[in-house]
Amino acid sequence: MVGLNKNILRTILIISYIMIVALIISGISALFSYLNTGADRSTMLHTEIQKVEQYAPKLIWEPLNNEGRPMDNENLNALQNDYLDAWYVKQVAYKSNKTAGIKDYYTDSARKNLYAFIELNKAENTTIEATTLNHKPTLEFFSEDGQLAVITDRNVVEYKRVFKAEKLVLETTETSTYKMVFLLEDGFWRIRHLVKENTKPYAPQIAKIETDSLIIKGINYYPKATPWNMFGDAFAKDTIVNDFKVIKDAGLNSVRIFVQYDDFGKADVNPKKLEKLKQTLDAAEEQNLKVVVTLFDFYGDYSVMNWTLNQRHAETIVSTFKDHNAIIAWDIKNEPNLDFESRGKDMVIAWLDNMIDLVKSIDKVHPVTIGWSNTQSAPILKDKVDIVSFHYYEGLSELDAAIKTMQNQIPNKPLVLQEFGMSSYSGFWKPFGSSEEDQANYHKKIQEIIASNKLQFMSWTLYDFVDVPKAVVGSRPWRRNTQKRFGFIDKNGVKKASFKYITN
């Protein structure tokens, strides 16, 4: 027995010895590799930068006709990555008035100016929120030894907000040309010289989109079993086709659907979600329905540093489907004015303004709108959108006057009553709620107002829902149950009295 214990102990000691030797050899190898090839770039970063998740402005290189050595794709990609990271860390530094990360992307001489500028801003209690949206760089020179590169970046679109003592004192969008010299140091392309050669106000040329022939008589749509999760695991084209047939047979010509930013993969849009959206658009085309696609649903962060990610998301969706026959319009955002108080009205409007420019630069045919939650916000950005859309869930006695006010404020744009409706819920949690008869009378009256004012419309919604996610209206049962009963058809598929007034 004693001999057996000794053998076990000896075996354990031998295995431990082997493991220690292996660890020592591994450490020596890593040190040798470090000393001979330079440190791993990821271990040297002072900021954890992942452009896919943090910064992705549109960048298109001019054809490579540079002097010096020909530039290969590997070096060009490395140069591009470090160039965009240099912009990003500078913008973070100007917003925070801290210098972390700058030395990774700027040489000693270039850092001095940046550090001095940051110290001045700190002393004067000034901060800058900024981002670049577009770059069109030209490689002018690449040295024979591969250690130096010269770039001219023309028509860089920059958006800036300057704050003094936390008060906004300047907001501007400019186009500028920069000349830059890069040095390859320790595996990084660092900026040695940066000169802004010229600057002018940004004035995008956006073609006017024709809306005279536009006639929207539609409805907001979710499948009854999966509201606010239309493109999830339970997605079924057959269900959507059948529902769209019901909508078409009811005399409507369009539907409004919602694309959620997070659900679709943020900046890196999920191809599987795109395929489901395509199938939905195909289903609409099969039934001769048109579709208003509402972007950025359930998104509420308008931070300048996230703009490039938001734009890559919108760019992917709009460019993918701009030629689809079912598309009738792009809705930039659902009820963004509800974020005015929490996110800042100026910030939200600036985000919308720039997003409109992006969508219009991609799709020059289909009109753009914003789904305002009330009539008071409808005139905002009226000169930028092609259709003015508003929602109305207030008393009908004030609707006619509100419409006439908007028609005076916005005389040359189609008005779309994009959301309206009444719940037929009256039960334990809301004993004095409305009945199905009340709901029918509501829709009869509002369709009369719509017709008399020659409005276009999209009601809320086709079905009573089986369930409503808590994330939509919270957990209070009187709110969730009320939200379930806005449909023209109940959850069992039976048409309610209001269905008679689904259109005028």
N, C-alpha and C positions, 0 to 999 in steps of 0.2 A: 504493500500500500504506500509505504514511504517512497519507494522507487518510482511509483506511478506519479506521485505528486511532484517529485523532482523533474520528471520528464515534461510534465505540463508546464512547470515554471520555466524550464529551459526553453521550451517552444515559445512561450510568451515573450521571453527576453530576446530571442532571436528575431521574432517578428517586429518587436518594438525597435530593435537596432536597425533593421532594414528600413523601416518607415522613417526613422530619423535621418539616416543617410540619404534617402530619396528626397526628403524635404530640403536638406542642405544642398544637394546637387541642383535641385530645382531653383533654389534661391540664387545660387552662384550663376546659373544659366541666365536667369532673368536679369541679374546685375550686369553680366557680360553683354547681353543683348542691349540693355539700356545704354551702356557706355559706348557701344559701337554704332548704334543706329539712331540714337536719340530717344528721348522719353516718349512713351505712348501719348499721342495727342490728347486722348480723352482724360488722362490723369493729370494733364497740365492745365486744363481749363479751369478758370476761376468762376465761370458761369456755366451752368448746365444748359447748353443751348441745343435745342432740337428744332430745326427750322420747320419740319413738318407740323410740329405742334405749336410753335411760337411765332414764326415769321416767314411769310411766303409771298412777297410782292411779285407781281408779274415781271419777268425778266426775259428779254429776247435779245440774243447776241446778233450784232451785224455780221455779215459774212467775213470769215477770217482771211484777211489780206495783209497781215501785219508784216512789218519789217523784222529782220533778224531770223531767229529760229522758228520753224513751223510749230504751231501749238497743237498738241495731241489732246484727245478728249479727257484723259485722266487728269492732266495738269489744268485744263480749262475748268473742269468740275471742281477741283480743289480750290482754284482761284475764285470761282464764283461763290462757293460755300463760305470761304473766309471773308469775301467782300460783303456778302449779305449779313454775316455775323458781325462784321465791323459796324455796319449801320445799326444793327439791333442793339449791341452793347452801348453804342453812343446814345441811342434814344433812351435806353434804360438809365444811363448815367445822367442825362439831362432832366429826366423826370424825377429821379431820386436825389440828384446832386451828390452822388457817390461814384467813385472811380473804379469799382470792381469790374474786372474783365477787360478794361481798356488796354492794358499792357499786352494782352494776348493777340491783339489785332492792329496795334499801332506801334511804330518804332519809337525810340526815345525822343527824337526830334518832333514827331507828330503829337506825342502825348503832352508835351509842354503846353501847346496851345489849348488842348482839350482840358487839361487840368486847370489852367488859368481861367478858362471860361466857366468851368464848374464852380471854382472858388468865388468868382465874381457874382454868379447867380446866387450862390449860397449866402454871400454877404448882403445881397440886395433882396433876399427872400423871393427870388424868382425861380419858377420851374417851367419846363417846357414839355408838353405832350406832343409827340410827333410820330409820323410814320411815312414811309415812302410807299407808293402804290404801283408805280411803273418804272422800269429801267430799260434802256436800250443801249447797252455798252458796245463800244468798238475797241478791239484790241489793237493798239497802235504799234507796240513793240514787245518782243519777247527775246531776252538775251540768249546768246549761244550757250552759256553755261546754265541756263534755266533758273537763274536766281533773281532776275529782275523783269518786271512787266510794267507796261504803261497802258492805261485805259482812259478813254474819253467816254463818259456816260451822258448822253444827250437826252433832253426832255424828261428828266427825272421828275415825276409828279410827287410833290411833298405836301402833306397836310400838317398844320401846326396849330397848337393852342398854347398861348403864353399866359402864365398866371403871375400876378404880383400880389404877395400876401394872400394867396389862395383865391384871388379875384381875377376873373378872366379879363385880360386887357387887349388881347389880339387873337384873332382867328383868321387863318389864311390858307389858301391852297395855291401852290406855285409850281411852275415848271422851271427847272434849272439844268445847267450843263456843268459837269464836274470833270476835272482832269486829275488823274491819280497815278502815283508811282508806287509800285509794290516791291517789297523785298522778301525773299524766302528765307526765314530765320527759324531754326529749330523745328522745321516741318510746318510752319505757319506762313501763309502769305500775309505779311503785315503792311499796312499803309504807311509809307514814309512821307509823302507829300500829298496834300489834298487841296485843290484850288477850285473855288466856285467861279466859273467864268462869266455866267450871266443868269439872270432870273427874270421871270415875267409872270403875271397872274395866269392861273390855269383857267382856260376857257374852252371846254370841250365843245366840239361841233356835233350837235345832235340833230338828226333829221326829224322833221315833223312826221308823226304817224297818223294816218288817216283813221278817223273814228266815225265819220258821217253815216256809214252803213251799219254801224254796230247796233245790234239789238240783243240785249241780255235779258232773258226771262228764265230764271234758273232757281237752283236750290243748293244749299250747303249739304255736303254728303259725307257721311260715315256709314259703314255697314252697321246694322242694328246690334250685332253681337260684339263688335270691336271698336266702339267709338274711341277716338284719340289714339288708336293703335291699329290703324288701317293697314300698315305695311309690316305688321309683325308676323309671328309664326303661323297665325291662323288665316293669313291672306289667302283668298280664293277668288280667282278671276271669274268663275262661274257665278258666284254670288253677286259680284259687281255687275256682270253682264245682265243678270236678271233684274237687279235694282235699276240699272240704267234704262232698261226697257220700260219699266214702270214709269220712270221719270219722263221718258219720251212720249209714251202713250198718254200721259197726263196733260200734254200740251206744252211742256217746257222744252227749252233748247240748250240748256247749259247746266253745268255743275261746278261747284267750287270745292276744291280739295286742299289738303294741308300737308306740307313737307316739314317735318321737325328736324331742326339742325343737329341735335345730338343723335337722334335715332338714325339719321342718314349718314353718320360718320364724321360730322364736322367738316374740316378742311379736306380730309381724305375720304371722299364720298364712297360709300360701300356699293360695289357693283351689283350686289344682290338686291339692294334697295332700288337702284336705278332700273333693274329689270322689272321689279314689281310696279314701279311707276309707269314704265313703258306699257306693261300689260293693262294697266288702268286706262291709260290714254288710248290704247288700241280698242279697249272695250267701249269707250266713249265714241270713238270713230265708227265702230260697227253699228252703233245705235244713232249715228248722225247727231251726236251731242258735242258741244264745245266745252272746253275746260278752262277755268281760271285756277292757276296753280299759285297757292299762297306759300311763300317761302318763309323760313326762319320762325316757324311756329314754336312756341315755348322757349324762345331764346330771348334773354334779357340783358346781356352784357354788351354794352356798346363801346367798351374801352378802345381807345385809339390803337393800342398795341395789338389788339385782336382783329383789326380791320382786314389785314391781308389774308388771314385765315378765313374770315367770313366771305371775302370776295372770291377766294378759290372754291369755296363751297357753292356759291351762287353761279360762278362761271361754269363749273362742271355741269350743273343741272340745266342751266339755260342753254348752253352750247349743245348739250346732248339732245334737247327736245325742241329747240326753236323752230325746226322745220317739220315738226309733227303736225299733221292736219287737224288734230283735235284742239290744239292750243288756241285760245282766244285772247288771253291776257295773262300778265304776270302781276301778282300782288306781292309787293315787297315784304310786308309784315302785317300781321293781324294785331290790331288795336295797340299800336306802339305808344299812343298818348297815355295809356295806363301806366307807362314807365316814366312819365315826365317827372313825377315827384321823387321817385327813388333813384333815378339815374341822371336826372338833370335834363330839362327840356331842350336846351341848346345842344347837348351831346347827342340826344336821340335824333333830333332833326338833322344834325350834321351827318350822322351815320346814314340816315335815310337818303339824304341828298347825294352822297357819294355812291350809295348802292344803286340808286336810280341811274346815275351816269354809267356805272359798270354794266348793268343789265341792258341799257340802251346801246352801249357800244358793241354788245354781242348780238342782240336781236334788234334789227332795225325795222321790223315789220309789225310785231305785236305790241299793243299798248301796255303801259305800266300804270299801276294804281297802288294805293295804300288803303288798308282797311281800317279807317278811323272808327273809334268806338262811339262817337257821338257827332252831332251836327256842328257843334262849336269848333271842333278841330278840323273840319273838312277843308277850309281854305288854305291850310298849311301846305306849302309846296305845290300849290295849285298850278303854278307856271311850269313845274317840272313834270308832273304826272300827265297822262293822256286822258284818264278817266278819274273822276272824283267819287270815291266810295265812302259810304258812311253806314253806321249801324244804328238801329233805333229800337229800344225796348221800353220807352217811356209811354205816357198817356197819349192816345191818338188825338186828343183834342188840340194838342199843341203841334202836331206833325205838319199840317198844311202850312202854318205860318213859318215854321222852321225851314221847310222846303223853299218857300218863296224868298226867304232871306238868303239862302245859299244860291239860288238862281240869280239874285242880284249881285252877290259877291263873286260868283263864278259863272259869268254869262256865256262863256264859249267852250265849256267842257261838258261831256255827258255826265249826268248824275246817276249813280247806281245805289239804290238802297240795298246794301250788300248782306245785311243780316237783320231779321226781324222775326218775331214770333211770340206765341203765348203758350205757357205750359197748361196742360189740362189736369194737373195734379191737384187733388183735394182729398186729403186723407188724415190719418192720425197725426202726422207731423205738420200738417198745414190745413186745419179743418175749414178755414175760410178761403181756400184757394179757388181756382177757376175750374169749371166743368168743361166737358167736351163741347157742349152747346155754347158756352162762353168763348171757347177757342174758335169755333166756327164763325161766330158773330164778329170776333176780332178780325179774322182773315177776310171776311166779306167786306168789312169797313175799310181795312187798309188797302185792299185791292182797288176799291173805289178811289181812294186818295192817290194811289200810284197811277191809275189811269187818267185821272183829271189833271195830274201834273206831268204826264208823259215821262214818268220815271222808268228806268230799267231796274230790275230787282233780282234778288236771290234770297229766298226765305230760309228760315232755320226751323226744322230740318225734316228729312223724309220720314224717319222712323222714331218711334219711342225706343229708347235704348234699354237693353237688358240690365246693364250696369254702367255706372259712370265712375271713372278712376278718381280716387281721393285727391290726386295731384291736380285735378281740374277745378274742383269746387270746394275742396276740403272734406272733412269727415262728418260735418253736421248733417244729420239725416234729412232735415227739411230742405236743405239746399240740394243734396244729391237726388232726392226723390223728385223735386221740382224739375231739375235738369233732365231727368229721364223722360218727361212727358211732353216734349215740344213737338213731337212728330205728327205728320198727317196720317200715319199708319201706326197702329199699336204694335206691341212686341209680338203679338200672335199673328201678325200679317193682315189684320182686319182694318179696312179703311175707316177712319174716323169722320165725323160730320164735316170737319174742316177741309177734307180732301176736295170737296166740291169747289172750294175757293183757293185751290193751290195756284191758280193763275187767273187772269182777268179775261 
